[in-house]
Amino acid sequence: MSAETSTRPAPPARAARRRSQEVRNLPAALLFVLPAGVGFVVFFLWPTLRGIWLSFTDSTAFNTGGFVGLENYQRMVADPVFWNAFKVTIWYVLLNIGLQTVLAVVVAVLMHRLTQSMAIRGIILTPYLVSNVVAAMLFLMLLDYQLGFVNELAETLGGDRIMFFGDQSLVIPTIALVNVWRHLGYTALLLFAGLQTIPENLYEAGRVDGASEVRMFRSITMPLLRPYLGLVLIVTMIGSFQVFDTVSVATQGGPANASNVIQYYIYQVAFSRGYDFGYASAMSVALLVVLAVIAVVQFRLTRANQNDMA
Amino acid sequence: MRKSVHVAVAGSLVLALGACSSGGGSGSGGSGEEISYWLWDSNQVPAYQACAAAFSEENPDVSVTIEQFAWDDYWTKLTASFVGGSGPDVFVDHLSKYGEFAAQGQIVALDELVEKDSVDTTIYAEGLIDPWRYADGSLYGLPKDWDTTAFFYNEAMVADAGYTADDLWSADWNPEDGGTFEQIVAHLTVDANGVRGDEAGFDKSNVAVYGLGINPNFEETGQMQWANFTGSLDWDYLDENPWGTRYNFDDPEFQKAVDWFYGLADKGYAPAAGVFSEETLTQVGSGKVAMGTNGSWATGTFKALEGIDVGIAPGPVGPTGDRASVFNGVADSISASSKKQDAAWEWVQFLGSSACQDIVAEHAVVFPAIPESADKALAAFEAKGWDVSAFFSYREEGRTFLPPITIRAGEVNAIASVAFEDIALGNKDASSLTEANEQINAVLAD
């Protein structure tokens, strides 16, 4: 991607002409950047800066507080619910991203190698078109211990009823699977786009050499898909860390904090426990730092900015 | 006083749509002011629409728009609307919630208004107005109605087990062996082979009908779970209520009662935590539960259950010799951010007067705060053939007590709800409440 397209040094006169042209184009360029720029400043930059400031104050939902230094961060470090929330969130991300990525690669490869049908691609994407809240409510009904279709089916087939959302050890895997169901098609489609950039002639060459599909997947598909996979991993993992709607609708963090993920805990602290914006902001900043670190590390590890095809 | 999760979410979606499309409310229109009024109980909407119409007749220049949001969303929406400056002018407020709003200056102290218009605040039933005085002594709500909790039972199942309503009314209870109340619950429990809970060969792992349903509402009040039992001990939530600063969850007798209560599930007499995600209304309605606690506000919905005749019995008589219930009062508060303070106050006065409370009484949904109106409600319930005397029984021959009222109630609730759910899930026993109690007291001392 960023494989330097080593531009030949331009003759000085032409370079100067281009620079003056760039200056002349500046107002137009700014005009084009303006809408996105305003959005960025108003909806991202300003709230982020304000959130960081709030994390150093004792502000509540209703009143702006004063500067309290690192008090909120000290409280965070000593708060067992916060650490539990972090643990729960990481467990969720591991299950959610692990399963989702593997399945998405499989689905993408199947789409790429087996079918060109637009209809099938469309069907695969449909769960993503369902809103998170609706998906959570749907599964809440399907998986209900007493009345849920899945449990009725399990019992009819001679199995036991399962407390999907009510069991402490099952609740996070259940929520993770619900969101895998919802995001699988979308993730697969992103990877599918990456697969389409792999030249067909590589596979032809592979076939000529007598390579099996599995061998071609290992030696052609995976290495060339890597930058796309890296990017998809970063984006989906950041999204996964911010899981909120499913928890809010299906479990409210229960049973007994077993699904109290970090975003839900932040929300509770800010809007229902004590209206404590200062502490909630401190936890949000902690989450921001963690996500930034993860993104950078992943970017490095997967070398998502380099393409082996270049 | 809360609806379960599913209903809450579904309800809020529907109502959000309703609120968008309807726009105008029940007011008689006119060119004058329009004030908004929020409440959480959908069963009460018709009654208050009738009140709003009567109010607009008296005050043609003011109309009232009623909006309803289910319990779980109600407080979130209210908080968000306060933050955003778009809150309702008047809203139904709850004892466990108003302290925080008062502390944050989001609701109006009514004392001066009461004095200015010489409103008679002695007309309300005893003990209803005092809890609405905040720690600083100011009044933040005019009482509208009260509730107690009792046991709603499936009449056919109770008759099958060989009991009469009198047996339920005369049940006694203690934290050691559960008294005759536990015997009744055990006998009401039936496993898949038709063996009753107190008979030899009872299979507690395969229960068809549970004797006692348990609401999935884990709260510091225990109102929907254990409060009818612990109230009949020589015990109270706080060192003083309201505005105490030390909880008594570390009391050994209380902990024994809590262990007994959640232990019913281990015996197979009650569903384990997570088996039912809905309240006892749904549990009894499903035919898988014989009896369950709920509040007087739920009477109408229990009576509306199809194919099931429901009777109501009060809590059992406990070690103190009294039956007991939380006595919870609901009131109307005015938002500090309301730009129509005068009209809002007029409406709150009207809501707190017998003019409106008599109208509410006729609808037979709740018991109004003014005793004469409450009597009319009782008559309206009787006219429907519903015996609701169980809810009054605590006032006449038992003990009623306030839910715990403290500052920082949200924080207290968060700690307590997890602590109680941990016990119900079997992660801990009730002695763990001592630690939770320390955490709560630390919050209150802060």
Interface residues (C-beta under 8 A of the other chain):
Chain A: T60 A61 F62 N63 V133 M137 L140 M141 D144 Y145 Q146 L147 M163 F165 G166 D167 Q168 V249 A250 Q252 G254 P255 A256 N257 Q268 F271 S272 R273 G274 Y275
Chain B: V5 H6 V9 A10 D72 W75 T76 T79 A80 F82 V83 E100 Q104 G105 Q106 A273 G274 V275 F276 S277 S286 K288 R408 G410 E411 N413 A414 V418 E421 D422 L425 N427
